[in-house]
Amino acid sequence: MLRERSQTFKLAFIAVDLLLAFLSFFAAVLVHFFVISPEKIDLVVPDSGGMFAPGVFLPREFAVVFTYAYLALFMCVAQVIAFIATDLYHPRRGLSFFREFVAILRGVTLSLIVVLALLFFYRGTTFSRAVILYAAAFSVVTHSVGHYFFRKLLERMRARGYNTRSVLVLGTGVSARRFVNSLIKHSIYGYRVIGMIGPAKGLGPLAELHAGNLSNWKKIAQKKNPDVIVYALPYQTDLLHQVIEACDLEGIDCRIIPDMMDLIAAHARIEDLDGVPLFIIRDTPLKNGYNRFMKRAFDMVFAALVLILGSPVFLLLAVLVKLSSPGPVFFKQERVGLDRRIFQLIKFRTMHVQEKSRSDTTWGGKQDARVTALGKLLRKTSLDELPQFLNVLIGNMSVVGPRPERPHFVQKFKASVSHYMRRHSVKSGITGWAQVEGFRGDTSIEKRAEADIYYIENWSFWLDVFIVLKTIPSMIKSPGE
């Protein structure tokens, strides 16, 4: 569980460390040339070429900063690489300020040795060794203090419920208690234990988390509605299968602290949490922090380009929709997205205005009388979905993913379509594998769910690119309804 979030955690700290390294370096430049040894400014020779060449034409004080910009960039990158190499971003580092301080000192020292060694062979601009030493000293202080306050900020955000996931534990034994204590110790990652189900005896300080007996675990789970259920009991075939099936039906993550290792599942893996083996029933690529970062970056860039380049079409369609029939330009409707959360999907209005209760519970078709004349054209060309790129920028949708469905039909399909709720383990998408395979509009829900699950379990960045490239010819061959 921690590995899924530790990669996002590392990316955040890398960004903070790059900023702190730049601040430390330029603080060293200011201290050396403007406080301790201002007479040495005249010894600096500004660059006459390259991206920092404007230093030649600037006042002497600014020229110094530009001249040292190359070295600043090199030292900052070297320092972050050294931090990665010395495993500074391991989750256990932050449990002790002294331990993290020593790790930072070791990383800064390593990067300093590398930088000084490479500068020995460099025959370009002569850089002050004093500035480099000042920068290293400042870095140890700023990174130690910066890490401390950044962790405190994350802890405060987690305490307020920002980006947290609730965990319900089935079991109160030794393994269950060790697991819960580990989550509490690593609270910065945002996993919040909302209950432990089983005998209350022996819980000790964790007694306040006791949520009831195992005989009532289903009712307790329904009441608490957790994001993750962890099975931490001795292996019981019937009970374990009930838990897995219930989680699958509701779209809840299921994790197992194994008592016996004879249960094998597709796309499963074992993860270590402070010595507690955690058996993940269904591991998917988009639980990986780096993969989520790549997908989000692609979404933001692609959506921004579409909205900017398509703005004339966007404005024209908005006017046409407004003139075509009485009512608003945009149609907003509740849909179920990532982790079964409700969001407002935005589209160009293609129907006559109607009661919300009717639009939320009526399944559309080719000959739907509610659709306007312009709406038929927009649906056939999928131009009605153009505003959904706003959903992508907001963050409640992705460019590629399972198509989002209305809550009424999600409740209906999860009871009749096998593994339907697995679709909500990733963000919903404007297009997806099911759409390019021809399962658009009024087609088989079973086939659509199978295609969506295939996409989720086999995701890659290049699969997203492939789906986007294949969407246009797919729309021409099998236009939307």
N, C-alpha and C positions, 0 to 999 in steps of 0.2 A: 504494500500500500504506500509506504513512504517513497519507494523508488519512482512511482508514478508522478509524485509531486516534487521530488528532489531535483529533477531535471529542470522544471520550471523555476524552482527555487535557485538553482545554480545560475540560470540565465539572468534572473533578477539581480543576483549578487555580482555577476560579471559586469553588468551594466553599471551598477553602483561603483564597483572597483575601478572601472575605466574612468569614470567621472572623478573619483577621489584621487586617482593617480595623476590626472591632468591638473587638478587643483594643487596637488602637492608639488608638482614640478614647477608650475608657474609661480607658486608662492616662493619656491627656492630661487627662481630667477629674480623676483622682485627683492627678496631679502639680500641677495648677494650684490646685485648691481645698483640697487636704489637705497639700501640701508647700510650694509657693512662696507662695501667697496665701490662707491659710485664712480671713483676715478677710473675704474676698469672698463667703463662703458665704451671709451674711445678705442679699446683694444679689440672690440668685436667687429668683425668684417661681415657686413650683410650679404646675403645671397644675391647673386646677379642673374640667376636663372632658376627655373622651376616654379612650382606653385606658390612658393613663399617669396619670390623675387620682389613683390611690391615693397618689401622692407627697404629696398634701395631708395625708394622715393618718399619714404615716410620720415618723420622726425626721428632723431637718434634713439629716443627712448622706445618708440614702437618698433624700430628696426631690430632692436635686441630681442624682443619677444618673437618676432617673425623668424629671425635667424635660428632661434632655439626650438622652433616648432617641429622640425624634423626629428630632433633628438627626443622631444617630448612624446611624439607619436610612437617612436621605437621603444622608449623605456616603458611606456604605459602598456603596450601590447606584451612586451617581454615579462612585465610584472604579473599580468593576469595569467599568462602561460605558466609562469613559475608557481602561481597559486594553484592552478589546476594540477600541475605535476606533483605538488606536495600535498594534494588531497585536502586543501583548505576548506572546500565546500562540502565536506562530509557532514551529515546532520548532527553527529555527536560533537563536532567542534564547538558549536554555540552553547553547549551545556555548561561551559566554564570559560569565563572571560580570560583567565590566565592562559588556559590551554590554547585558546584562539589567538591570543597575543603572541605566544611562542611560535605558532604556525605562521602568523603573518610576518614575524621577524625572520623566520627561516626562508619564507618565500621572497621577501624583499632582498635579503642577503644573496640568495641564489641569482636573482635577476640582476643585482648590482655587479656581481662577479662576471656574468655573461656580457653585460653592457661594457664594462671596463675592458674586458678581454678583446671584444670586437673593435672598440675604439682604438686600441693599441695598433691595429692594422689599418685603421682608417686614415687616409691622407688628405682629406678635404678640409672643411672648416675646423679650426681648433676650438674645442669646447672646454669650458672651465670645469676641472674635476671637482672644484668646490661646490658648484651648482649641483652636480650629480650626487655628491655626498649629502648635501642639504636635502635634496629631493628624496633620497632614500630615508633619511631621518624623519622628515615630515610624513612620508608614506606610512611608516610604522605607526605613527600617532593617529593620523587621519583615518587609516583603515581600521585600526582597533576601535576607535571611538565611533566611526561610521557604521561598522558592523554591529556594534552594541546597540546603537539607537535604531538602526534599520530593523534589527530583530525585535526590539521593543515595539516599533511601529507595527510590524507584522503581527505580533502577539496581541496588540490592542485591537487591530482590525479583526483578527480571528475571534477575540472575545466579544466583539460586537456582531459576530455572525457573518462577516464578509467572506464569501467563497468557502464556506465550511460544508462538510459532509457529515451527516448524522450516522452513527454506528450503533446497531443493536447486537449484543453478544448473547448467543445461546450457550449457556454454561457458566459455572461459577467456580470451577476447579482451579488447579495450579496453573495450567496453560492459559486459561481464560484470564486469570488475574494478572499474569505476567504480560499478556497481550494488552490488557487495558492500561496497566501501568506504563507500558511503552508508549501507547498513544497519548497518554496524559503528559509524559515527559517530553514528547515531540509535538506538543500542541501547536507549535508554529506552522505545522503543515495543514492544519485546519480539519482534523478528524475529531469529532465531538461524540463521546460515548453517551448515549441517551438511556441506556438500560442494560442490565445483565439479568438473564432469566435462568432460574434454577434455585437450588437450596440456598438460603441466606447464610447458613452456618459457615464460618471461616472467611467471610468477605472482609472483615476488619474495617479499615478506613474506606473501603469501597462499598460499604453497606448502603450508603445513600443512593447508589446506582441500582440497587435491587428492584426489579420491575415486576416480579411475580414468579409463578411456578411454570414448569415446562408443559404441564397439561393445558395451559391457557396461552401458549406461545403465539398462536395465530391471531387471537383477539388482541393480544398486546402489540403484535407487529402492525396490525391494521390500525390500531389507535395511535401508535407512535409514528407510523409512516416513515421508516428509516430509509436512508440512501444506500446503506450497506448492512447486510446481515452476516455475522461471522459465526460459523458453527464451531464451537469449542468444547465438544462433548466426545465421550468414547463412541466409537463407530457403531451406529445402529442403522442397519440398512433401511428400514421403513421410515424412520424419523428423518434420516439424512435425505432420502429421496423426496419426502414431503417438503422439506425446507427448500431443496433445489427447485422443485416444480413450482412452489409458491412464489419464490423469487423470480423465476422465469415468467410466470403469469403476470406478475405485477411490474416487471422491468426493474427489479432491485438487484444490485450487485450482490453476489454470494461469494463469500470467502470461507475457507475451511482451515482450521488448525488441526492437522491430521493426527488421529490416534493410531490409525493403520494406513499404510500407503498402498492399498490394493485397489483404490478407486482411480481409474484412468479416464480422462475426458479430453476431447479434442480441444486444441487451442488452450491447454492448461499449462501452468508453470508453477514452480514453487519459489516463494520469496522468503527471505530471512528478515525477521524483525527483532533485532537484539537477541538472537538465538532462538526465537520462536519461529518454527517453520510454518509458512502460510501457503495453503494450497489454493490457487486461484482457478476457479472452474473454467472461466472463459476469458482468456487474455486477448485483447485486441490492440492493434498497432496504435490507435489514437488515444490510448491511455498513457502513451509515452510523451513526456513533456516536450521533447524536441520535435516530435511529429506534430503535436498540437500547435507549437509555435510556427512551424513551416506552413501548416494549413491556414492558420489565422493570417499570417503575412500574405499568403497568396490570395486569400479572400479579400483582404482590405485593398490590396493593389488592384486586383481585377475588378472589384465592385466600383472603386473610385474611377477607374478608366472608363468603364461602361457608362456610369452616370455623367461623367464629364463629356465624353465623345457623343453620347446619345442624348444630351440635354435638349437639342432642337426637337428631336422626335418626342422626347418626354413632354415638352411644353405643348407641342402640337396635339398630341393625344389627350392631354389634360383639357385643352379647349374643346376638342371634339366630343369628349365624354360629357362635358358640362352642357354642350348644346344638344346632345343626342336625346336626353330625357331628363326629367326633373330629378334632382338628388345631388349628393356630393360627388366629387371627382374620384375620390379614393374609397375603396371598400375595405374595411378592417374587420377581421374575424379572428376569434380565438382558435389557436391551434396548439397541439401538444408537441413540444420540442425535446431538447436534451434533458435527460433525467426526469422525464414526465412533467416538466414545467410548462405552464401555459404562457403563451406570448401572443401578441397582436400581429397577425400577418397582414401586410399591406399589398393591395392590388388596385389596378384601375377597375372601376365599377363596370361590370358587363351585364348586370341585371337591373330590372326595375326595382325600386325601393320596396322592401317587404319587411314583415315582422322578423325580429331577430330569432325568435323561437322556431320559425319556419326555415329560415336560411341555415340555421345551425343543425337541423335534423333531417333535411331533405337531400337525398342523393341525386345529383344532377345527371343528365344524359344528353344524347345528341339532339333530341327534339324538345328540350326544356323550353316551355312557353315563357318563362321568366326572363330569358335572355333577350337583350335589345338587338336591333339590327347591327349596330356598330359592335356590340359585345360579341356577336358571332364571329366577326372578322378578327377582333382582338384575340379571342380564344383560339381560333384556328391558326393564327400566326404566333401565339404565345406572347404577344406584346402586352397583354394585360398583366403579365408577371414582372414587367420592367421595374415597378416600384419595390419589388422584393429585394433589389440590391441595396435599398435603404435598410432593410432588415439585416442584411449581411454586414453593412458598416456598423450598425448598432451592436451586433454581436449575437443576436438570437437565432441567426441562420447562417448557413455556409453556402458557397456557390454550388458545391457538390455534396449530396447526401440524400437520405430517404426523404421523400416528399412528406410534409407535415399534414396531419389529419385533424379533423375536429374532435373535441373531447367525446361527443356523443358516439361517434363511430369507432374511436379508439376503444371505448368500453365494450362496444359490440364485437369488434374484430378480435380483441384479446381472448375472448371466450370461445371463439370458433376457429381461429387461425393459429396453428402451432408456432410458438416462439415469436409471436407478433411483437411483443414488447421489447425484444432485443433491438428493434429499430431506434429506440430512444436512448441508446448508449452513446450516440453521436449527435451532433447538431443536424437539424433538418436542412435540406438543400433545395435550391431552385431547380437543379437538374440532378440526375443520378443514374446509377447503373440500371435500375429498373426502367427508367425512361428511355435510355438509348437502346435497350433491349426490346422496346416496343410495348412495355406495360404502362401505357399512359391512358388517362381518362377512365372510361368505364371498362376496365379490363380485370383479369383475375387478381383478386386481393392476395391469394395464396402465392401465385407466381411473383407478384410484386414484392411480397415480404421475403421470399426466398432470395430474390435478386438483391434486395437491400441488405440482408444478412451476409450474403456473399461479399458485398462491397465492404461492409464493416470489418469482417474477419480477414480481408485481403487488401486492406487499404495501403496505398503508397502515394507519394506525391505525384509520380508519373501516371498512376491510374487516374487521379483527378484531372491531370492535363489531358489524358486520352479521352476521358468522358466529355470534357468541355469541347474538345475538337470534334468529337463524334456527335455532339448534340445538334448542331445545325443541319447536317444531312439527315439525321434521324427525325427532326421536326418536319423537314420537307417530305420525307417518305411517309411518315405517320403523324400528321399534324394533330395538335391538341383539339379537344372537343370543347 
